[in-house]
Amino acid sequence: MAVKKPNDPTYDFVMSIYMQHVPSQSELANPFSANKRQRKTKLVTKVAKELPDDLNTWSSRNFVDYFAEQYKLHFSSFYKVTYTSDNSIINVIMEFMNENNLDKNEWTKKFIDWCFLNKDLSIKAKGHFLLQNLPNFLNRYYQDAVYSQPDTHLIDIFDEVEKLVKEGKSKEVYARYGIPIASTYYSTFKNVTSIQLEAGLLKLFETLSNGTKEEQDLLSSIFQKSISRSPYIQEFELLDWRKRFQNILPKYKVETWWREQDYPGSPRFNYAKFIKEDGQ
């Protein structure tokens, strides 16, 4: 005897997402890469680690070496390099640049240089200056060095979100754009209520948290993007996702990208399209 499908909107919502293919990390690559500024060969001064002349070829390890050399210059002491953890921090920085349509190598170096010039910010906030603290200043840097430029425009992500939803790639939407953006789209254009969103996502997150490594990595990406895509506008859904899903979050709070609050300042993305105006 066939099992009758429950008439439950929350069940329908979570199953429509969970039954989708779990995207690999390569599938979560920045969809705007084709729109980035054309890369140019940039020459930089060689340091003790014999960094490549072409900045575009620098790897995470090269940036760690560069940070260590700059640390020696600025503090007259040695920075103890641990490539396994340090590389992951550089990757967080590079990914931030990537998703903001900036050349990741050029702007990662600019960000590191800015951090050393403004090292007092980290020392005042953390009591020390270490590579692991740099991601905390990514949005401050973007607001000061990028967003303040007269030719800087909000990044349009609506069409890509809508395209992924229409292709049935719900998990990928959450993994690329985070909880507030994806949930606001579903609320505005699919009429999924806030209660249904929370209940459905809770079921999904609990399943992913206890799933395979690939599924756990997907959940990590969802939380990370929920932070890195901030700040948001106040009309967005589930802005208090940390409180709503607090029982799932403890193991992610040790990650270098974790923040207890959204980034301050003005949004970097064009969020107006996600909100229907009155009467529409």
C-alpha positions as CSV (number, residue, x, y, z in Angstrom):
1,M,0.0,0.0,0.0
2,A,1.4,3.4,-1.0
3,V,2.3,5.8,1.7
4,K,0.1,9.0,1.5
5,K,2.1,12.2,1.1
6,P,1.4,14.5,4.0
7,N,-0.4,17.8,3.2
8,D,2.2,19.9,4.9
9,P,3.7,23.1,3.3
10,T,6.7,22.8,5.5
11,Y,7.3,19.2,4.4
12,D,6.9,20.3,0.7
13,F,9.4,23.1,1.1
14,V,12.1,21.1,2.8
15,M,11.7,18.1,0.6
16,S,11.9,20.3,-2.5
17,I,15.3,21.4,-1.3
18,Y,16.6,18.2,0.3
19,M,15.9,16.0,-2.7
20,Q,18.2,18.2,-4.9
21,H,21.7,17.2,-5.7
22,V,24.4,18.4,-3.2
23,P,26.6,20.8,-5.2
24,S,30.3,20.2,-5.0
25,Q,32.7,23.1,-3.9
26,S,33.6,23.6,-7.6
27,E,29.9,24.1,-8.5
28,L,29.7,26.8,-5.8
29,A,32.3,28.9,-7.6
30,N,31.5,32.6,-8.1
31,P,28.9,32.9,-11.0
32,F,30.1,36.4,-11.8
33,S,33.6,35.5,-12.8
34,A,32.9,36.4,-16.4
35,N,32.0,39.9,-15.4
36,K,35.2,40.7,-13.5
37,R,37.6,43.3,-14.6
38,Q,40.1,42.0,-17.1
39,R,43.2,40.7,-15.4
40,K,46.5,42.3,-16.1
41,T,50.0,41.1,-15.3
42,K,51.1,42.9,-12.2
43,L,54.7,43.0,-11.1
44,V,55.6,43.0,-7.4
45,T,58.8,43.3,-5.6
46,K,60.4,39.9,-4.7
47,V,60.8,39.1,-1.1
48,A,62.8,36.4,0.7
49,K,60.5,33.6,-0.3
50,E,61.0,34.3,-4.0
51,L,57.4,35.1,-4.7
52,P,56.4,34.8,-8.4
53,D,56.7,38.1,-10.4
54,D,53.2,37.7,-11.7
55,L,50.7,38.4,-8.9
56,N,48.0,36.6,-10.8
57,T,49.9,33.3,-10.2
58,W,50.2,33.6,-6.5
59,S,48.7,30.7,-4.5
60,S,47.4,30.8,-0.9
61,R,50.8,29.7,0.3
62,N,52.5,32.6,-1.6
63,F,50.2,35.1,0.2
64,V,51.0,33.5,3.6
65,D,54.7,34.0,2.8
66,Y,54.0,37.5,1.8
67,F,52.2,38.2,5.1
68,A,55.1,36.7,7.0
69,E,57.6,38.9,5.2
70,Q,55.5,42.0,5.8
71,Y,55.1,41.0,9.4
72,K,58.9,41.0,9.8
73,L,59.2,44.4,8.2
74,H,56.5,46.0,10.3
75,F,57.1,44.4,13.7
76,S,60.8,43.4,13.4
77,S,60.0,39.9,14.5
78,F,59.1,36.6,12.9
79,Y,55.6,35.4,12.2
80,K,55.2,31.6,12.9
81,V,53.8,30.2,9.7
82,T,51.4,27.3,9.8
83,Y,50.4,26.6,6.2
84,T,47.4,24.3,6.9
85,S,45.5,26.9,9.0
86,D,47.0,30.0,7.4
87,N,46.1,28.9,3.9
88,S,42.5,28.4,4.9
89,I,42.4,32.0,6.2
90,I,43.8,33.3,2.9
91,N,41.2,31.3,1.1
92,V,38.4,33.1,3.1
93,I,39.9,36.4,2.1
94,M,40.2,35.5,-1.6
95,E,36.7,34.1,-1.7
96,F,35.4,37.4,-0.3
97,M,37.1,39.3,-3.1
98,N,35.8,36.8,-5.6
99,E,32.2,37.1,-4.6
100,N,32.4,40.9,-4.7
101,N,33.5,40.9,-8.4
102,L,37.1,41.9,-7.5
103,D,40.2,40.3,-8.9
104,K,41.0,38.0,-6.0
105,N,44.8,38.1,-6.1
106,E,45.1,41.8,-6.7
107,W,42.6,42.8,-4.0
108,T,43.9,40.1,-1.5
109,K,47.3,41.7,-1.7
110,K,45.8,45.2,-1.4
111,F,43.8,44.1,1.7
112,I,46.9,42.6,3.4
113,D,48.8,45.8,2.7
114,W,45.8,47.8,4.1
115,C,45.7,45.7,7.3
116,F,49.4,46.4,8.0
117,L,48.9,50.1,7.4
118,N,45.9,50.0,9.8
119,K,47.4,47.4,12.2
120,D,46.3,49.4,15.2
121,L,42.7,48.5,14.4
122,S,43.5,44.8,15.0
123,I,45.8,45.5,18.0
124,K,43.1,47.6,19.6
125,A,40.3,45.1,19.0
126,K,42.2,41.8,19.6
127,G,45.3,42.8,21.5
128,H,47.6,41.5,18.8
129,F,48.0,41.3,15.0
130,L,47.7,37.9,13.5
131,L,46.6,36.5,10.1
132,Q,43.7,34.7,11.7
133,N,42.1,38.1,12.7
134,L,42.2,39.7,9.2
135,P,38.9,38.3,8.0
136,N,37.2,40.4,10.7
137,F,38.2,43.5,8.8
138,L,37.1,42.5,5.3
139,N,33.9,44.5,5.3
140,R,35.6,47.5,6.9
141,Y,38.1,47.4,4.1
142,Y,35.5,47.1,1.4
143,Q,33.5,50.0,2.8
144,D,36.7,52.2,3.1
145,A,38.7,51.2,0.0
146,V,36.1,50.0,-2.5
147,Y,32.6,51.1,-1.8
148,S,33.7,54.7,-1.2
149,Q,34.9,55.0,-4.7
150,P,32.7,57.1,-7.0
151,D,32.6,54.4,-9.8
152,T,31.5,51.6,-7.5
153,H,28.0,50.2,-8.0
154,L,25.9,47.7,-6.1
155,I,26.5,44.1,-7.4
156,D,23.4,42.6,-9.0
157,I,22.8,39.0,-7.9
158,F,19.0,38.7,-8.4
159,D,19.1,37.2,-11.9
160,E,21.6,34.4,-10.8
161,V,19.5,33.6,-7.8
162,E,16.3,33.4,-9.9
163,K,18.1,31.2,-12.5
164,L,19.2,28.7,-9.9
165,V,15.8,28.5,-8.4
166,K,14.2,27.9,-11.8
167,E,16.7,25.2,-12.4
168,G,15.7,23.5,-9.2
169,K,19.1,24.1,-7.5
170,S,17.7,25.1,-4.1
171,K,20.6,23.8,-2.1
172,E,23.0,25.7,-4.3
173,V,21.1,28.9,-3.8
174,Y,21.5,28.7,0.0
175,A,25.1,27.5,-0.3
176,R,26.1,30.4,-2.6
177,Y,24.0,33.2,-1.2
178,G,23.1,32.3,2.4
179,I,20.0,32.2,4.5
180,P,18.6,35.8,4.3
181,I,18.9,36.1,0.5
182,A,17.6,32.7,-0.4
183,S,14.8,32.8,2.1
184,T,13.7,36.3,1.1
185,Y,13.5,35.2,-2.5
186,Y,11.3,32.2,-1.6
187,S,9.1,34.4,0.6
188,T,8.6,37.1,-2.0
189,F,8.3,35.0,-5.1
190,K,7.2,31.6,-3.9
191,N,4.9,32.7,-1.0
192,V,6.7,30.6,1.6
193,T,6.0,32.0,5.0
194,S,8.6,32.8,7.6
195,I,7.3,29.9,9.8
196,Q,7.5,27.5,6.9
197,L,11.0,28.7,6.1
198,E,12.3,28.3,9.6
199,A,10.7,24.8,10.1
200,G,11.8,23.6,6.7
201,L,15.4,24.8,7.1
202,L,15.7,23.4,10.6
203,K,14.8,20.0,9.2
204,L,17.3,20.4,6.4
205,F,20.1,21.7,8.6
206,E,19.7,18.9,11.1
207,T,19.9,16.3,8.3
208,L,23.0,18.0,6.7
209,S,24.7,18.3,10.1
210,N,24.4,14.6,10.7
211,G,25.1,13.7,7.0
212,T,28.2,13.0,5.0
213,K,31.3,15.2,4.9
214,E,30.0,16.7,1.7
215,E,26.7,17.5,3.3
216,Q,28.4,19.0,6.4
217,D,30.6,21.2,4.1
218,L,27.4,22.3,2.3
219,L,25.9,23.4,5.6
220,S,29.1,25.2,6.6
221,S,29.0,27.1,3.2
222,I,25.4,28.1,3.9
223,F,26.3,29.7,7.3
224,Q,29.5,31.3,5.9
225,K,27.7,32.9,3.0
226,S,24.9,34.1,5.4
227,I,27.7,36.1,7.1
228,S,29.8,37.2,4.1
229,R,26.8,38.5,2.1
230,S,25.9,40.9,4.9
231,P,25.0,43.7,5.6
232,Y,21.4,43.3,4.5
233,I,18.4,45.6,4.3
234,Q,15.9,45.3,7.2
235,E,13.1,43.9,5.1
236,F,14.9,40.6,4.5
237,E,13.7,37.3,6.0
238,L,15.4,35.4,8.8
239,L,18.0,38.0,9.7
240,D,17.9,36.5,13.1
241,W,19.0,33.1,11.8
242,R,21.7,32.7,14.4
243,K,19.0,32.7,17.1
244,R,16.6,30.5,15.2
245,F,19.2,27.8,14.5
246,Q,21.4,28.3,17.6
247,N,21.4,24.6,18.5
248,I,23.2,23.7,15.2
249,L,25.7,26.5,15.2
250,P,28.2,25.8,18.1
251,K,30.7,23.8,16.0
252,Y,30.8,26.5,13.3
253,K,31.6,29.3,15.8
254,V,35.3,28.2,15.9
255,E,35.7,28.9,12.2
256,T,37.8,32.0,11.2
257,W,34.9,33.3,9.1
258,W,32.4,33.3,12.0
259,R,30.8,36.5,13.3
260,E,28.2,36.9,16.0
261,Q,26.7,39.8,14.1
262,D,26.3,40.8,10.5
263,Y,28.9,43.2,9.0
264,P,28.1,46.9,9.6
265,G,27.8,49.5,6.9
266,S,26.0,49.7,3.6
267,P,25.0,46.6,1.5
268,R,27.4,45.7,-1.3
269,F,24.7,43.9,-3.3
270,N,21.5,45.2,-5.0
271,Y,18.8,43.8,-2.7
272,A,15.9,46.0,-3.9
273,K,14.8,43.4,-6.5
274,F,14.2,40.9,-3.7
275,I,11.5,43.0,-2.1
276,K,8.1,43.6,-3.8
277,E,6.9,47.2,-3.4
278,D,3.4,47.8,-2.1
279,G,0.8,47.0,-4.7
280,Q,3.0,44.8,-6.8
